[in-house]
Amino acid sequence: DVNPAFTIEHAPQDMYAPYPMIGVNAAHYVGLHTSSFGGGSVSPQIYFEWEFGLDTDPACALDRASFQAALNAFIARHPTFRSVVRPDGRMETREDCPEYVLRETEGDDHHLIEKREKMMAMQIDPYTWPLFIVQSTQLPARTASRIHFSVSLFLMDAMSDLILRHELSVLYRAFL
């Protein structure tokens, strides 16, 4: 007879009520307030990039409006991406979040390196929505685009990373 570590109960009436963090989130929360690395708190996050261009699938430069629509559809579909950390160590899903606006810049390979370094060094404030940053860079001659993602680990683990990548790709193609 094995007792489950936890049970999941569907409670739509409590969707916006504060909820406890799971183990890894609680560890991130402790690290947020006790880390001696870098002289203070460290906001855990993951950084990754997607490239769109003539050599990618689909072979096209980024359609910014379609990607922004896909990203906002993903945010609307996944309550976790509307969540924030509360000062009491719990999480809370926000009922109303503004539309996320994709910021775009233009640049060359040097610009990409600078943007990558800057976004990897950013500290996402876990108490303020959004707990992610998504920006795009249009490369010279408008032949390719790069999407830059920095996402708080309060929102993502390995499985949710795969879900984000898959669903955002599907949604983007649907909005094209």
N, C-alpha and C positions, 0 to 999 in steps of 0.2 A: 504494500500500500504506500504510494508515493503522494505526498501532499504538494501541490503546486506552490512555487515561491510567491506567486501573486495571482489574483484573478482579475479579469477585465469585465467590467459591467458597462453596458451601453446606457448612458445617462445624458441624453441631449439637453435636458433642462439645466445641466451643470456645465455646459460647454465653455462658458466664460468665467467660471469660478476658478480661483487659484487651485493649483494642484501640486503635489509633491514631485520633486525631481527623482528620476531613477538613479541608480548607483553611479554611473559614469558622470551624469550631470552634477550630482552632489559632489563628486571628486573635483570636477572643474570649478565648482563654486568655492570649495575650500581653497583650491589653488589660486583662485582669483583674489582671495583675501590674505593668503599666507605666503605666497611665493617670495623668495628672496632673490630670484633670478631677475636680472635687469633692474634691480633697485625697487621693486614693488610688484604690484599685481600684474598678472599676465592673462590676457583674455584669449582663451584657446580658440583657434580658428584654422580653417583649411583654405588654401589658395589653389585655384586651377584656372586654366584657360581653354577656350575653344577657338578654333580658327575656321573661318569661312573664306573660300576663295576658289580659283579656277581648278586647283588640285584637290579639292575636298568633295565630300559627298553630303549634300548636293553641291554641285559645282556652281557656286554663285557667291557674290559678295553678300554680306548681311543685309537683309531687309529689316531695317531698324524698327519700323512700326510693327511688323509682324512679330519680331522677337519680343518687343515690349508687351504686346498683347498676350503672347504666350507666357511670358514671365508673370504677368498679373493674373492670368487664368490659373497658373500653378499656385500662386500665393492664395487665391480665393479657394482653391481646392484643398489645400493642406493647412489646417489650422496651426500647425507647429510653426509655419513660416509667418504667422501673424502673432507669434508669442514673444514675450519678454521675461526676463528674470525679475523677480520682486526682491526688495531689500530683505524680506524675511526668509529668503532661501527657497521660496517656491516659484513656480512659473505661472504665467497667466496668458491666456489667448485673448488678443484684442478683438473686439467685435467689429470695430470700424477702423480700417487702415486706409490711408490715402493711396491713390494709384502710385505705383512705383515708376519713376521716370528714369529711363536709361540715359545716362550721361555719355556723350560721345565726344571723342577728341580725334585729331588727325596727327599722324606721326610716322616716323620711319623706325627701323630696327633699334636705333639708340633710344628713341622715345618708348618703345615697348619694354626695353630693359629697365629704364627709369620707372615706368608705370608699375611694372612687376615688383620692383624693389620697394616702391612706395606703398603699394597695396599690401604686400607681405608684412610691412612694418606697422601698418595701421592697427590700432587697437579698437575693435568694435565694442561699443558700450553695450553691455548685455541688458542694461536697464531701460534702454530706449529703442523703440522700433525704428528701423528694421535691424535685425541682427545679421545682416548681410549687406554686401556692397557688390553691385554688378555694374560694370562700365564697359564701353566698347571703344576700340581704336580703329579708325579707318586708315588703312595703309596707302602709300603713294599710288597714284594712277587708278585709285578706286578698284583695284583688282582683288583685294582681300581685306578682311576685317578680323579683328581678334576681340573675343569677349573675355573679360577678366572677372573672376568670381572670388570673393573672399566671404566665407560663411562661418559664423560662429559655431563651434562644436556643441553649444547648448542646443542647436537645432539639428545637427547631423551626426550620424554614426555611419559605419560602412554601408549598411543596407539603405539608409535614406539618401546617401550619396548616389548610389546606383539608381534609386527611384527618381531623384532630381534629374540626373543626366538623361535617363530614358524618357520620362514623361515630358520634360521640357523640349526634347528633340521631337517627340510626337506632336506636341502642341504647336511648336514652331512650324512644322510642315503643314499642319492643318490651317494655320493662319496665313500661309503664303498665298 
